[in-house]
Amino acid sequence: MAQPTQKALLAALAAQSSRPAPATKAFNELTTADLTTSTSTDAGADALTNSRKLYCPRGGCGAVILQPGAGEWLEAEPGILPAAPGSPFPAESTTVGYWYVRGSPFAFDNIGFSRPDAAAALPDYAPGVAEAGGKVKWLICAECDLGPLGWSFEGGSEAWLAVDRLRYAAEPKKA
């Protein structure tokens, strides 16, 4: 089988990067009811899960971070994630909602994990801190490296995404 030419490879890469951006909305344009749907858990309880695709917030990126139904709505205190100077995220986060993702890194479509950060310490009230046995790993967009969008812990199988650091499909998933 013949290998593709360099010209064909470059054309394929250019086509991929010039794809149209999906229609998305910012978190502050939607309500919790717009973002979630009620689903039953294995334990028989009801949980609110994301009803829309979650996207990277960077304007030109458009990477899908998480598919509908993969994240569970969780409320927590604000001010968990750091914001570096010059970051597109607000310096004082008022986020009270997070998407809790169970399973493994393969639950995500496009997510990157930082190296374990020994210098980072999340507040004691941050979800997962009490059970964490490892160092913090920051979640970033796997296509453009924007972050942190959330966190996980070294050796853990859970992750949390800040709801205000993502964009959402303009329309929810059709049933």
Short mmCIF file of the C-alpha atoms (twelve columns), coordinates in Angstrom:
data_MODEL
# 
_entry.id   MODEL 
# 
loop_
_atom_site.group_PDB 
_atom_site.id 
_atom_site.type_symbol 
_atom_site.label_atom_id 
_atom_site.label_alt_id 
_atom_site.label_comp_id 
_atom_site.label_asym_id 
_atom_site.label_seq_id 
_atom_site.Cartn_x 
_atom_site.Cartn_y 
_atom_site.Cartn_z 
_atom_site.pdbx_PDB_model_num 
ATOM 1   C CA . MET A 1   0.000   0.000  0.000  1 
ATOM 2   C CA . ALA A 2   1.398   3.393  -0.987 1 
ATOM 3   C CA . GLN A 3   2.191   5.938  1.688  1 
ATOM 4   C CA . PRO A 4   0.511   9.360  1.411  1 
ATOM 5   C CA . THR A 5   2.653   12.145 0.023  1 
ATOM 6   C CA . GLN A 6   3.821   15.035 2.139  1 
ATOM 7   C CA . LYS A 7   1.512   17.300 0.146  1 
ATOM 8   C CA . ALA A 8   -1.479  15.043 0.931  1 
ATOM 9   C CA . LEU A 9   -0.585  14.984 4.627  1 
ATOM 10  C CA . LEU A 10  -0.283  18.776 4.794  1 
ATOM 11  C CA . ALA A 11  -3.600  19.170 2.973  1 
ATOM 12  C CA . ALA A 12  -5.296  16.825 5.458  1 
ATOM 13  C CA . LEU A 13  -3.859  18.736 8.413  1 
ATOM 14  C CA . ALA A 14  -4.918  22.075 6.921  1 
ATOM 15  C CA . ALA A 15  -8.444  20.777 6.319  1 
ATOM 16  C CA . GLN A 16  -8.670  19.587 9.913  1 
ATOM 17  C CA . SER A 17  -7.552  22.926 11.353 1 
ATOM 18  C CA . SER A 18  -9.903  24.885 9.105  1 
ATOM 19  C CA . ARG A 19  -13.035 22.982 10.096 1 
ATOM 20  C CA . PRO A 20  -15.951 25.224 11.060 1 
ATOM 21  C CA . ALA A 21  -16.261 25.908 14.761 1 
ATOM 22  C CA . PRO A 22  -19.294 24.320 16.405 1 
ATOM 23  C CA . ALA A 23  -22.118 26.550 17.621 1 
ATOM 24  C CA . THR A 24  -21.504 26.950 21.352 1 
ATOM 25  C CA . LYS A 25  -22.656 29.011 24.298 1 
ATOM 26  C CA . ALA A 26  -20.834 30.220 27.387 1 
ATOM 27  C CA . PHE A 27  -21.822 28.927 30.817 1 
ATOM 28  C CA . ASN A 28  -23.320 32.283 31.836 1 
ATOM 29  C CA . GLU A 29  -25.759 32.112 28.885 1 
ATOM 30  C CA . LEU A 30  -27.379 28.936 30.220 1 
ATOM 31  C CA . THR A 31  -29.151 27.751 33.360 1 
ATOM 32  C CA . THR A 32  -28.447 24.562 35.271 1 
ATOM 33  C CA . ALA A 33  -31.679 23.163 33.817 1 
ATOM 34  C CA . ASP A 34  -30.379 23.963 30.294 1 
ATOM 35  C CA . LEU A 35  -27.132 22.096 30.986 1 
ATOM 36  C CA . THR A 36  -28.358 18.985 32.761 1 
ATOM 37  C CA . THR A 37  -30.704 16.053 32.510 1 
ATOM 38  C CA . SER A 38  -31.798 13.743 35.307 1 
ATOM 39  C CA . THR A 39  -30.487 10.184 35.087 1 
ATOM 40  C CA . SER A 40  -30.571 7.198  37.440 1 
ATOM 41  C CA . THR A 41  -27.311 6.015  38.958 1 
ATOM 42  C CA . ASP A 42  -26.240 2.433  39.694 1 
ATOM 43  C CA . ALA A 43  -27.301 3.006  43.302 1 
ATOM 44  C CA . GLY A 44  -30.824 3.907  42.149 1 
ATOM 45  C CA . ALA A 45  -30.528 7.603  43.003 1 
ATOM 46  C CA . ASP A 46  -31.096 10.394 40.521 1 
ATOM 47  C CA . ALA A 47  -28.134 12.448 39.324 1 
ATOM 48  C CA . LEU A 48  -27.876 15.464 37.040 1 
ATOM 49  C CA . THR A 49  -25.638 14.756 34.052 1 
ATOM 50  C CA . ASN A 50  -24.533 17.015 31.218 1 
ATOM 51  C CA . SER A 51  -27.116 17.179 28.433 1 
ATOM 52  C CA . ARG A 52  -24.766 18.895 25.957 1 
ATOM 53  C CA . LYS A 53  -21.318 18.345 24.531 1 
ATOM 54  C CA . LEU A 54  -18.638 20.240 26.446 1 
ATOM 55  C CA . TYR A 55  -16.083 22.151 24.355 1 
ATOM 56  C CA . CYS A 56  -12.760 23.896 24.869 1 
ATOM 57  C CA . PRO A 57  -13.462 27.558 25.682 1 
ATOM 58  C CA . ARG A 58  -10.768 28.947 23.361 1 
ATOM 59  C CA . GLY A 59  -12.437 30.676 20.407 1 
ATOM 60  C CA . GLY A 60  -10.540 29.042 17.572 1 
ATOM 61  C CA . CYS A 61  -10.196 25.573 19.064 1 
ATOM 62  C CA . GLY A 62  -13.563 23.789 19.088 1 
ATOM 63  C CA . ALA A 63  -12.241 20.554 20.639 1 
ATOM 64  C CA . VAL A 64  -14.907 18.352 22.206 1 
ATOM 65  C CA . ILE A 65  -13.906 17.746 25.816 1 
ATOM 66  C CA . LEU A 66  -16.787 15.553 26.993 1 
ATOM 67  C CA . GLN A 67  -19.825 13.870 25.440 1 
ATOM 68  C CA . PRO A 68  -23.369 14.278 26.836 1 
ATOM 69  C CA . GLY A 69  -24.085 12.103 29.865 1 
ATOM 70  C CA . ALA A 70  -20.431 11.605 30.844 1 
ATOM 71  C CA . GLY A 71  -20.261 14.247 33.589 1 
ATOM 72  C CA . GLU A 72  -22.288 14.499 36.787 1 
ATOM 73  C CA . TRP A 73  -23.240 17.966 38.121 1 
ATOM 74  C CA . LEU A 74  -21.626 18.641 41.491 1 
ATOM 75  C CA . GLU A 75  -21.844 21.782 43.601 1 
ATOM 76  C CA . ALA A 76  -18.878 22.963 45.657 1 
ATOM 77  C CA . GLU A 77  -17.374 26.127 47.073 1 
ATOM 78  C CA . PRO A 78  -15.901 28.648 44.597 1 
ATOM 79  C CA . GLY A 79  -12.224 29.510 44.229 1 
ATOM 80  C CA . ILE A 80  -10.728 26.050 43.736 1 
ATOM 81  C CA . LEU A 81  -8.860  26.527 40.448 1 
ATOM 82  C CA . PRO A 82  -5.953  28.954 40.067 1 
ATOM 83  C CA . ALA A 83  -5.983  31.681 37.422 1 
ATOM 84  C CA . ALA A 84  -2.627  32.875 36.150 1 
ATOM 85  C CA . PRO A 85  -2.123  36.511 35.138 1 
ATOM 86  C CA . GLY A 86  -3.019  36.905 31.467 1 
ATOM 87  C CA . SER A 87  -5.250  33.839 31.574 1 
ATOM 88  C CA . PRO A 88  -8.626  34.042 29.793 1 
ATOM 89  C CA . PHE A 89  -10.290 32.869 33.006 1 
ATOM 90  C CA . PRO A 90  -11.578 35.266 35.677 1 
ATOM 91  C CA . ALA A 91  -9.052  35.957 38.448 1 
ATOM 92  C CA . GLU A 92  -11.690 35.407 41.125 1 
ATOM 93  C CA . SER A 93  -13.693 32.401 40.084 1 
ATOM 94  C CA . THR A 94  -17.263 32.256 41.303 1 
ATOM 95  C CA . THR A 95  -17.728 28.709 40.046 1 
ATOM 96  C CA . VAL A 96  -19.993 26.695 42.278 1 
ATOM 97  C CA . GLY A 97  -20.575 23.899 39.788 1 
ATOM 98  C CA . TYR A 98  -18.241 21.206 38.518 1 
ATOM 99  C CA . TRP A 99  -18.616 18.262 36.182 1 
ATOM 100 C CA . TYR A 100 -17.575 15.117 38.034 1 
ATOM 101 C CA . VAL A 101 -16.191 12.510 35.619 1 
ATOM 102 C CA . ARG A 102 -15.709 8.923  36.808 1 
ATOM 103 C CA . GLY A 103 -13.935 5.993  35.287 1 
ATOM 104 C CA . SER A 104 -10.702 6.819  33.560 1 
ATOM 105 C CA . PRO A 105 -9.088  9.371  31.269 1 
ATOM 106 C CA . PHE A 106 -10.843 7.568  28.408 1 
ATOM 107 C CA . ALA A 107 -14.177 9.040  29.553 1 
ATOM 108 C CA . PHE A 108 -13.006 12.264 27.858 1 
ATOM 109 C CA . ASP A 109 -12.827 13.014 24.149 1 
ATOM 110 C CA . ASN A 110 -9.942  15.512 24.215 1 
ATOM 111 C CA . ILE A 111 -8.274  16.188 27.537 1 
ATOM 112 C CA . GLY A 112 -4.673  16.548 28.568 1 
ATOM 113 C CA . PHE A 113 -3.215  15.941 32.009 1 
ATOM 114 C CA . SER A 114 -0.301  17.886 33.457 1 
ATOM 115 C CA . ARG A 115 2.495   16.137 35.244 1 
ATOM 116 C CA . PRO A 116 1.744   15.629 38.932 1 
ATOM 117 C CA . ASP A 117 2.190   19.021 40.607 1 
ATOM 118 C CA . ALA A 118 3.817   18.637 44.019 1 
ATOM 119 C CA . ALA A 119 3.626   22.394 44.631 1 
ATOM 120 C CA . ALA A 120 -0.133  22.627 44.070 1 
ATOM 121 C CA . ALA A 121 -2.494  22.213 46.956 1 
ATOM 122 C CA . LEU A 122 -6.223  22.410 46.479 1 
ATOM 123 C CA . PRO A 123 -8.374  23.801 49.300 1 
ATOM 124 C CA . ASP A 124 -9.623  21.209 51.791 1 
ATOM 125 C CA . TYR A 125 -13.197 21.777 50.571 1 
ATOM 126 C CA . ALA A 126 -12.357 20.865 46.955 1 
ATOM 127 C CA . PRO A 127 -14.092 17.702 45.740 1 
ATOM 128 C CA . GLY A 128 -11.832 14.652 45.905 1 
ATOM 129 C CA . VAL A 129 -9.242  16.142 48.269 1 
ATOM 130 C CA . ALA A 130 -10.264 14.035 51.277 1 
ATOM 131 C CA . GLU A 131 -9.878  10.786 49.302 1 
ATOM 132 C CA . ALA A 132 -6.859  11.825 47.229 1 
ATOM 133 C CA . GLY A 133 -3.709  9.854  47.711 1 
ATOM 134 C CA . GLY A 134 -1.681  11.575 45.030 1 
ATOM 135 C CA . LYS A 135 -0.578  14.934 43.743 1 
ATOM 136 C CA . VAL A 136 -2.809  17.244 41.701 1 
ATOM 137 C CA . LYS A 137 -2.828  16.858 37.920 1 
ATOM 138 C CA . TRP A 138 -4.344  19.794 36.022 1 
ATOM 139 C CA . LEU A 139 -6.726  19.140 33.120 1 
ATOM 140 C CA . ILE A 140 -6.095  21.034 29.889 1 
ATOM 141 C CA . CYS A 141 -7.463  20.978 26.344 1 
ATOM 142 C CA . ALA A 142 -5.563  18.281 24.460 1 
ATOM 143 C CA . GLU A 143 -5.647  20.271 21.206 1 
ATOM 144 C CA . CYS A 144 -4.612  23.783 22.291 1 
ATOM 145 C CA . ASP A 145 -3.261  23.262 25.856 1 
ATOM 146 C CA . LEU A 146 -5.610  25.840 27.431 1 
ATOM 147 C CA . GLY A 147 -6.107  25.277 31.122 1 
ATOM 148 C CA . PRO A 148 -6.511  24.506 33.818 1 
ATOM 149 C CA . LEU A 149 -10.055 23.443 32.995 1 
ATOM 150 C CA . GLY A 150 -10.191 21.175 36.036 1 
ATOM 151 C CA . TRP A 151 -8.168  18.698 38.056 1 
ATOM 152 C CA . SER A 152 -7.626  15.074 38.965 1 
ATOM 153 C CA . PHE A 153 -5.175  13.304 41.225 1 
ATOM 154 C CA . GLU A 154 -2.167  11.143 40.482 1 
ATOM 155 C CA . GLY A 155 -3.257  7.513  40.414 1 
ATOM 156 C CA . GLY A 156 -6.943  8.435  40.641 1 
ATOM 157 C CA . SER A 157 -9.796  7.554  38.318 1 
ATOM 158 C CA . GLU A 158 -11.911 10.663 38.892 1 
ATOM 159 C CA . ALA A 159 -11.727 14.189 37.512 1 
ATOM 160 C CA . TRP A 160 -13.534 17.497 37.949 1 
ATOM 161 C CA . LEU A 161 -14.127 20.211 35.327 1 
ATOM 162 C CA . ALA A 162 -15.127 23.774 36.250 1 
ATOM 163 C CA . VAL A 163 -18.438 24.559 34.550 1 
ATOM 164 C CA . ASP A 164 -17.463 28.181 33.834 1 
ATOM 165 C CA . ARG A 165 -14.217 27.203 32.073 1 
ATOM 166 C CA . LEU A 166 -15.976 25.372 29.243 1 
ATOM 167 C CA . ARG A 167 -18.298 26.124 26.349 1 
ATOM 168 C CA . TYR A 168 -21.448 24.160 25.637 1 
ATOM 169 C CA . ALA A 169 -23.163 22.895 22.499 1 
ATOM 170 C CA . ALA A 170 -25.785 25.445 21.469 1 
ATOM 171 C CA . GLU A 171 -28.423 22.714 21.477 1 
ATOM 172 C CA . PRO A 172 -28.742 19.748 23.852 1 
ATOM 173 C CA . LYS A 173 -28.378 16.189 22.626 1 
ATOM 174 C CA . LYS A 174 -31.536 14.994 20.916 1 
ATOM 175 C CA . ALA A 175 -33.269 12.133 22.724 1 
# 
